[in-house]
Amino acid sequence: MIPALLLAFVAASPAAFQEAATSNEASHGRAEVWRLDLVETLDGEAQKNVTLLIRDGVIERMGPVVVVPAGARVRDLRDTGAVAMPPLVLTHANFLIEDQRGTGNASRWRAADSLWLEQGWEKSLLSEGVLFAGVDPPGAGFPGRTSVLQAGGGAPRPVALIDDLYLKLTVSASSRAKDLVRRALKEADEAIEKENKAREEWQKARSEWEKKQKEKADKEKAEGGKEEKKPEGGGRPPAAAQEKEEKEPPAEFEPPKFAPDVEAIVEWVRKERMAQVWISSAADWIHWLDVLDERDLPYSLVLSHGSGQNFHEVAAELASAGVTIDVPANITFLPFTRVRANLPAELVKAGVEHLVLSPAGDSLRDLGDWRSNAARCVAEGLDRTRALKAMSLDAALKLGQDGSVQPLKAAAPANFVIWSGDPLDPLSEALFVVKDGKVVYDREKEEREEARR
């Protein structure tokens, strides 16, 4: 018997035993241990009968045979059907937005400025296994900039982890919508041209001033010790004879300020930020290409549509654009028919590399139906692992949280959700949400507290 250690043996090969015997002396902090039937690592095949050893917010060890240090807190969920996987990431939690806004250029606003300050917002996300969520500014045209929230921090109201991420714009077949985008791009071009002209004028003024200063210094040096001829009666030379002092131009260029609703678009044109382009039909995609013309601008696409859509007609073109495509996880219908269409699977088949799956709508009910709708897409042709990644890893990448949401393996951040069963089974529930190794959501505990209220 080894009093300081508990050994978890499941499939003990010599190599596994050698792995288990590795020293943990360099580790610090109390260890947390989870024992599970299955882990969807999203890094290759799912692993069965797994022990996760977590310390200091990181998965220190993971596998069927892991040394469990003395004093570790062990949660044994074996034989319960529990499944761990990276947390879900919701790219559009727009039910948290309460403002109403029309069409126009309001790109100075951030979604974080319009958040619904309901105290139960975190539990709404965590109960569905969501650790990070994006929110979009309301409205059409250029309604503003997207923000990112993090659940599990215990804040009484939403606090933006990133308050300014994407520039949102909507494009449609409407000539008004297209003219709005063209006008905004033209204003950005004019603002950049004005700044470039101001820079040229500054450089010219600075160069001339530095040249005169050098000539003056050379002249004084050449005259050396020559005694300055003074006028009769003493005093300084007449004013006409004094060298006129010029005001020195600024040492650094001070660019003119952009108008508030032009600044973000200028940054986009300069490729200093990305845009999130919303379209709702294949025709909108054609019109977006028309507006884009010869410009090379960074953007991702959000395919926003209802129960019917015709994006299959341009699936190959969408794939060839090489951009991230955010699409509802939903089985839809071809226009004016009852022919079912699996758009996520069609896009993957066409070659889309970066796919994100979102709920079919912007309500809490849609959030609750998210996994079951994704399961239907899988049942009708979408690769299962691709679907899970599109709801977690790829969605996290889109929101800039790929450093926190990673495949589950040793040395990865200890951020994951433990489900009561298959994550794509609508009857499965999020039992625990773990953030940086700590439980930030415990369903059983929440239900007990709710019953006492």
FENSULRA-V156732 format. One record per backbone hydrogen bond with DSSP energy under -1.0 kcal/mol. NH is the residue of the N-H (numbers start at 1). CO is the residue of the C=O. E is the energy in kcal/mol with one decimal. If there is no record, write none. Layout:
[[NH	CO	E] [NH	CO	E]]
This chain:
[[5	2	-1.2] [6	68	-2.0] [8	66	-1.2] [13	11	-1.3] [17	13	-2.7] [18	14	-2.2] [19	15	-1.9] [20	16	-2.2] [21	17	-1.6] [22	19	-1.2] [27	24	-1.8] [32	54	-2.9] [33	73	-3.2] [34	52	-2.1] [35	75	-2.5] [36	50	-2.9] [38	82	-1.2] [39	47	-2.5] [40	84	-3.2] [41	39	-1.4] [47	39	-2.3] [49	37	-2.8] [50	36	-1.8] [51	63	-2.6] [52	34	-3.0] [53	61	-3.0] [54	32	-3.3] [55	58	-2.4] [58	55	-1.7] [59	412	-2.9] [60	53	-2.2] [61	53	-1.6] [63	51	-1.7] [68	6	-2.0] [70	4	-1.1] [72	69	-1.6] [73	31	-2.2] [75	33	-2.7] [77	35	-2.8] [80	77	-1.1] [83	419	-2.1] [84	38	-2.0] [85	417	-1.9] [88	129	-2.5] [89	391	-2.9] [90	132	-2.3] [93	134	-3.9] [96	93	-1.7] [97	94	-1.4] [98	114	-1.9] [104	140	-1.4] [106	142	-3.5] [109	106	-2.1] [111	145	-2.7] [113	110	-1.6] [114	111	-2.3] [116	96	-5.2] [118	116	-1.2] [121	118	-1.5] [124	120	-1.7] [125	121	-1.3] [126	122	-3.1] [127	123	-2.4] [128	125	-1.4] [129	126	-2.1] [130	125	-2.4] [131	88	-2.1] [133	149	-2.3] [134	90	-3.1] [135	147	-2.5] [140	102	-1.7] [142	104	-2.9] [145	109	-2.1] [146	166	-2.4] [147	135	-2.2] [148	162	-3.2] [149	133	-3.7] [151	131	-2.8] [161	148	-2.6] [162	148	-1.7] [165	146	-2.7] [167	274	-2.2] [168	144	-2.7] [169	276	-2.2] [170	141	-1.9] [171	278	-2.4] [178	174	-2.1] [179	175	-2.7] [180	176	-2.0] [181	177	-1.6] [182	178	-2.6] [183	179	-2.8] [184	180	-2.1] [185	181	-2.4] [186	182	-2.5] [187	183	-2.6] [188	184	-2.0] [189	185	-2.5] [190	186	-2.5] [191	187	-2.3] [192	188	-2.4] [193	189	-2.6] [194	190	-2.4] [195	191	-2.1] [196	192	-2.8] [197	193	-2.4] [198	194	-2.2] [199	195	-2.4] [200	196	-2.3] [201	197	-2.3] [202	198	-2.2] [203	199	-2.9] [204	200	-2.4] [205	201	-2.5] [206	202	-3.0] [207	203	-2.5] [208	204	-2.5] [209	205	-2.2] [210	206	-2.6] [211	207	-2.1] [212	208	-2.2] [213	209	-2.3] [214	210	-1.9] [215	211	-2.4] [216	212	-2.5] [217	213	-2.2] [218	214	-2.6] [219	215	-2.3] [220	216	-2.3] [221	217	-2.0] [222	218	-2.3] [223	219	-2.2] [224	220	-1.0] [226	223	-2.5] [234	231	-1.9] [241	238	-1.4] [262	259	-2.2] [263	259	-1.7] [266	262	-2.5] [267	263	-2.1] [268	264	-1.8] [269	265	-2.6] [270	266	-2.2] [271	268	-1.8] [272	267	-3.5] [275	298	-1.6] [276	167	-3.0] [277	300	-2.8] [278	169	-2.6] [279	302	-2.3] [285	281	-1.3] [286	282	-1.6] [287	283	-2.3] [288	284	-2.4] [289	285	-2.1] [290	286	-1.8] [291	287	-2.4] [292	288	-3.0] [293	289	-2.3] [295	292	-2.3] [300	275	-2.1] [301	324	-2.8] [302	277	-2.7] [303	326	-2.9] [304	279	-2.7] [304	302	-1.1] [309	333	-2.0] [313	310	-1.8] [314	311	-1.7] [318	314	-2.7] [319	315	-2.3] [320	316	-2.3] [322	319	-1.4] [325	354	-2.7] [326	301	-2.8] [327	356	-2.9] [329	358	-3.2] [330	328	-1.4] [332	341	-2.5] [333	307	-2.0] [334	339	-2.3] [337	334	-1.7] [341	332	-3.0] [346	342	-2.3] [347	343	-2.7] [348	344	-2.1] [349	345	-2.5] [350	346	-1.8] [351	348	-1.0] [352	347	-2.5] [356	325	-2.5] [357	390	-1.7] [358	327	-2.0] [367	363	-1.8] [368	364	-2.1] [369	365	-1.5] [373	369	-2.5] [374	370	-2.2] [375	371	-2.3] [376	372	-1.5] [377	373	-1.8] [378	374	-2.0] [379	375	-2.7] [380	376	-1.5] [381	378	-1.7] [382	377	-2.7] [387	383	-2.1] [388	384	-2.3] [389	385	-2.5] [390	386	-2.2] [391	387	-1.0] [394	389	-2.6] [396	392	-2.6] [397	393	-2.1] [398	394	-1.8] [399	395	-1.5] [400	397	-1.3] [401	396	-3.4] [404	401	-1.3] [405	401	-2.3] [408	41	-1.5] [411	59	-3.6] [412	409	-1.9] [414	57	-2.5] [415	413	-2.1] [416	434	-1.7] [417	85	-2.9] [418	432	-2.6] [419	83	-3.6] [420	429	-2.2] [425	422	-2.3] [428	425	-2.0] [431	418	-2.6] [432	418	-1.5] [433	441	-1.9] [434	416	-3.2] [435	438	-3.0] [437	414	-2.6] [438	435	-2.1] [440	433	-2.9] [441	433	-1.3] [443	431	-2.7] [446	442	-2.6] [447	443	-2.7] [448	444	-2.0] [449	445	-2.4] [450	446	-2.3] [451	447	-2.0] [452	448	-1.4]]
